[in-house]
Amino acid sequence: MTPQDLIRLALEQAALAAAAGEVPVGAVILAPDNTLLATGQNRRERDEDPTAHAEIVAIRIAAQKLGTWRLLGCTLAVTLEPCPMCAGAILNARIPHLIYGTPDPKAGATGTLLNLLQDPRLNHQTSITPNILTQDCAQILKSFFQLQRAQGKK
């Protein structure tokens, strides 16, 4: 699958999150054999869990399916640049490659505000392919927050 294909799949998850009233961020994990291993979407509101970001949800599912916390050879694709918590989870899961859609100017920890994934002081680094289908990924977030403001929420 191409990076664009993976981000399109992640956008499907983001749309499901938006439909459930969650911030529309979606993630997918591709297994080393290029099959879809896991999907995730933001679930913070539904699960009442501050750690239930799309990336964390997908990483947990992938680890369970593989029977190991080491997601060696896997690729994570997510619609929004990971935050520090998710970047830490990516490193701890030993995911070797990240693809993301749009940068996060408020919390981006994979190049925008800082870059945890490629810090040579850490014991693992992850390659990054940024800005895939950026406009599509940014638009779903923009539309969601416009609707929230119009409804007097958040």
Contacts in CASP RR format, 6 or more apart in sequence:
PFRMAT RR
TARGET T0000
AUTHOR 0000-0000-0000
METHOD contacts of the structure
MODEL  1
MTPQDLIRLALEQAALAAAAGEVPVGAVILAPDNTLLATGQNRRERDEDP
TAHAEIVAIRIAAQKLGTWRLLGCTLAVTLEPCPMCAGAILNARIPHLIY
GTPDPKAGATGTLLNLLQDPRLNHQTSITPNILTQDCAQILKSFFQLQRA
QGKK
1 9 0 8 1.000
1 30 0 8 1.000
1 34 0 8 1.000
3 77 0 8 1.000
3 99 0 8 1.000
3 129 0 8 1.000
3 132 0 8 1.000
4 132 0 8 1.000
4 133 0 8 1.000
6 28 0 8 1.000
6 30 0 8 1.000
6 75 0 8 1.000
6 77 0 8 1.000
6 99 0 8 1.000
6 132 0 8 1.000
7 77 0 8 1.000
7 79 0 8 1.000
7 99 0 8 1.000
7 100 0 8 1.000
7 101 0 8 1.000
7 132 0 8 1.000
7 133 0 8 1.000
7 136 0 8 1.000
7 137 0 8 1.000
8 133 0 8 1.000
9 28 0 8 1.000
9 36 0 8 1.000
9 39 0 8 1.000
9 77 0 8 1.000
10 26 0 8 1.000
10 27 0 8 1.000
10 28 0 8 1.000
10 39 0 8 1.000
10 54 0 8 1.000
10 77 0 8 1.000
10 78 0 8 1.000
10 79 0 8 1.000
10 101 0 8 1.000
11 26 0 8 1.000
11 79 0 8 1.000
11 133 0 8 1.000
11 136 0 8 1.000
11 137 0 8 1.000
11 140 0 8 1.000
13 26 0 8 1.000
13 27 0 8 1.000
13 28 0 8 1.000
13 39 0 8 1.000
13 40 0 8 1.000
13 41 0 8 1.000
13 54 0 8 1.000
13 79 0 8 1.000
14 24 0 8 1.000
14 25 0 8 1.000
14 26 0 8 1.000
14 41 0 8 1.000
14 54 0 8 1.000
14 79 0 8 1.000
14 137 0 8 1.000
14 140 0 8 1.000
15 24 0 8 1.000
15 140 0 8 1.000
16 41 0 8 1.000
17 23 0 8 1.000
17 24 0 8 1.000
17 25 0 8 1.000
17 26 0 8 1.000
17 41 0 8 1.000
17 42 0 8 1.000
17 43 0 8 1.000
17 54 0 8 1.000
18 24 0 8 1.000
18 140 0 8 1.000
18 144 0 8 1.000
20 41 0 8 1.000
20 45 0 8 1.000
20 46 0 8 1.000
21 45 0 8 1.000
22 41 0 8 1.000
22 42 0 8 1.000
22 43 0 8 1.000
22 44 0 8 1.000
22 45 0 8 1.000
22 46 0 8 1.000
23 42 0 8 1.000
23 44 0 8 1.000
23 141 0 8 1.000
23 144 0 8 1.000
24 41 0 8 1.000
24 42 0 8 1.000
24 79 0 8 1.000
24 140 0 8 1.000
24 141 0 8 1.000
24 144 0 8 1.000
25 41 0 8 1.000
25 42 0 8 1.000
25 53 0 8 1.000
25 54 0 8 1.000
25 78 0 8 1.000
25 79 0 8 1.000
25 80 0 8 1.000
25 141 0 8 1.000
26 39 0 8 1.000
26 40 0 8 1.000
26 41 0 8 1.000
26 42 0 8 1.000
26 54 0 8 1.000
26 58 0 8 1.000
26 78 0 8 1.000
26 79 0 8 1.000
26 80 0 8 1.000
27 39 0 8 1.000
27 40 0 8 1.000
27 41 0 8 1.000
27 54 0 8 1.000
27 55 0 8 1.000
27 57 0 8 1.000
27 58 0 8 1.000
27 76 0 8 1.000
27 77 0 8 1.000
27 78 0 8 1.000
27 79 0 8 1.000
28 36 0 8 1.000
28 38 0 8 1.000
28 39 0 8 1.000
28 40 0 8 1.000
28 58 0 8 1.000
28 76 0 8 1.000
28 77 0 8 1.000
28 78 0 8 1.000
29 36 0 8 1.000
29 37 0 8 1.000
29 38 0 8 1.000
29 39 0 8 1.000
29 58 0 8 1.000
29 59 0 8 1.000
29 61 0 8 1.000
29 62 0 8 1.000
29 71 0 8 1.000
29 74 0 8 1.000
29 75 0 8 1.000
29 76 0 8 1.000
29 77 0 8 1.000
29 95 0 8 1.000
30 36 0 8 1.000
30 37 0 8 1.000
30 74 0 8 1.000
30 75 0 8 1.000
30 76 0 8 1.000
30 77 0 8 1.000
31 37 0 8 1.000
31 62 0 8 1.000
31 66 0 8 1.000
31 73 0 8 1.000
31 74 0 8 1.000
32 72 0 8 1.000
32 73 0 8 1.000
32 74 0 8 1.000
37 61 0 8 1.000
37 62 0 8 1.000
37 65 0 8 1.000
37 66 0 8 1.000
37 74 0 8 1.000
38 58 0 8 1.000
38 59 0 8 1.000
38 61 0 8 1.000
38 62 0 8 1.000
38 65 0 8 1.000
39 58 0 8 1.000
39 61 0 8 1.000
40 54 0 8 1.000
40 55 0 8 1.000
40 57 0 8 1.000
40 58 0 8 1.000
40 61 0 8 1.000
41 54 0 8 1.000
41 57 0 8 1.000
42 52 0 8 1.000
42 53 0 8 1.000
42 54 0 8 1.000
42 57 0 8 1.000
43 49 0 8 1.000
43 52 0 8 1.000
43 57 0 8 1.000
44 50 0 8 1.000
44 52 0 8 1.000
44 53 0 8 1.000
46 52 0 8 1.000
51 85 0 8 1.000
53 82 0 8 1.000
53 83 0 8 1.000
53 85 0 8 1.000
53 86 0 8 1.000
54 78 0 8 1.000
54 79 0 8 1.000
55 76 0 8 1.000
55 78 0 8 1.000
55 82 0 8 1.000
55 86 0 8 1.000
55 89 0 8 1.000
55 90 0 8 1.000
56 85 0 8 1.000
56 86 0 8 1.000
56 89 0 8 1.000
58 76 0 8 1.000
59 71 0 8 1.000
59 76 0 8 1.000
59 89 0 8 1.000
59 90 0 8 1.000
59 93 0 8 1.000
59 95 0 8 1.000
62 71 0 8 1.000
62 74 0 8 1.000
62 93 0 8 1.000
63 69 0 8 1.000
63 71 0 8 1.000
63 93 0 8 1.000
69 92 0 8 1.000
69 93 0 8 1.000
70 93 0 8 1.000
70 94 0 8 1.000
71 93 0 8 1.000
71 94 0 8 1.000
71 95 0 8 1.000
72 94 0 8 1.000
72 96 0 8 1.000
73 95 0 8 1.000
73 96 0 8 1.000
73 97 0 8 1.000
74 93 0 8 1.000
74 95 0 8 1.000
74 96 0 8 1.000
74 97 0 8 1.000
75 95 0 8 1.000
75 96 0 8 1.000
75 97 0 8 1.000
75 98 0 8 1.000
75 99 0 8 1.000
76 90 0 8 1.000
76 95 0 8 1.000
76 97 0 8 1.000
76 98 0 8 1.000
76 99 0 8 1.000
77 98 0 8 1.000
77 99 0 8 1.000
77 100 0 8 1.000
77 132 0 8 1.000
78 86 0 8 1.000
78 98 0 8 1.000
78 99 0 8 1.000
78 100 0 8 1.000
78 101 0 8 1.000
79 100 0 8 1.000
79 101 0 8 1.000
79 102 0 8 1.000
79 137 0 8 1.000
79 140 0 8 1.000
79 141 0 8 1.000
80 100 0 8 1.000
80 101 0 8 1.000
80 102 0 8 1.000
80 104 0 8 1.000
80 137 0 8 1.000
80 141 0 8 1.000
81 100 0 8 1.000
81 101 0 8 1.000
81 102 0 8 1.000
81 103 0 8 1.000
81 104 0 8 1.000
81 107 0 8 1.000
81 108 0 8 1.000
81 109 0 8 1.000
81 110 0 8 1.000
81 111 0 8 1.000
81 112 0 8 1.000
81 130 0 8 1.000
82 90 0 8 1.000
82 98 0 8 1.000
82 100 0 8 1.000
82 104 0 8 1.000
82 108 0 8 1.000
82 109 0 8 1.000
82 110 0 8 1.000
83 104 0 8 1.000
83 107 0 8 1.000
83 108 0 8 1.000
83 109 0 8 1.000
84 107 0 8 1.000
84 108 0 8 1.000
84 109 0 8 1.000
84 114 0 8 1.000
84 116 0 8 1.000
86 109 0 8 1.000
87 108 0 8 1.000
87 109 0 8 1.000
87 110 0 8 1.000
87 116 0 8 1.000
87 117 0 8 1.000
88 109 0 8 1.000
88 116 0 8 1.000
90 98 0 8 1.000
90 117 0 8 1.000
90 126 0 8 1.000
91 116 0 8 1.000
91 117 0 8 1.000
91 122 0 8 1.000
91 124 0 8 1.000
91 126 0 8 1.000
94 124 0 8 1.000
95 126 0 8 1.000
96 126 0 8 1.000
96 127 0 8 1.000
97 126 0 8 1.000
97 127 0 8 1.000
97 128 0 8 1.000
97 129 0 8 1.000
98 110 0 8 1.000
98 117 0 8 1.000
98 126 0 8 1.000
98 127 0 8 1.000
98 128 0 8 1.000
98 129 0 8 1.000
99 128 0 8 1.000
99 129 0 8 1.000
99 130 0 8 1.000
99 132 0 8 1.000
100 110 0 8 1.000
100 128 0 8 1.000
100 129 0 8 1.000
100 130 0 8 1.000
100 131 0 8 1.000
100 132 0 8 1.000
100 137 0 8 1.000
101 130 0 8 1.000
101 131 0 8 1.000
101 132 0 8 1.000
101 133 0 8 1.000
101 134 0 8 1.000
101 137 0 8 1.000
102 131 0 8 1.000
102 134 0 8 1.000
102 137 0 8 1.000
102 138 0 8 1.000
102 141 0 8 1.000
103 111 0 8 1.000
103 112 0 8 1.000
103 130 0 8 1.000
103 131 0 8 1.000
103 134 0 8 1.000
104 112 0 8 1.000
104 113 0 8 1.000
105 112 0 8 1.000
105 113 0 8 1.000
106 113 0 8 1.000
107 113 0 8 1.000
108 114 0 8 1.000
109 115 0 8 1.000
109 116 0 8 1.000
109 117 0 8 1.000
110 116 0 8 1.000
110 117 0 8 1.000
110 128 0 8 1.000
110 130 0 8 1.000
111 128 0 8 1.000
111 130 0 8 1.000
115 128 0 8 1.000
116 122 0 8 1.000
117 125 0 8 1.000
117 126 0 8 1.000
117 128 0 8 1.000
118 125 0 8 1.000
118 126 0 8 1.000
118 127 0 8 1.000
118 128 0 8 1.000
119 125 0 8 1.000
145 154 0 8 1.000
148 154 0 8 1.000
END
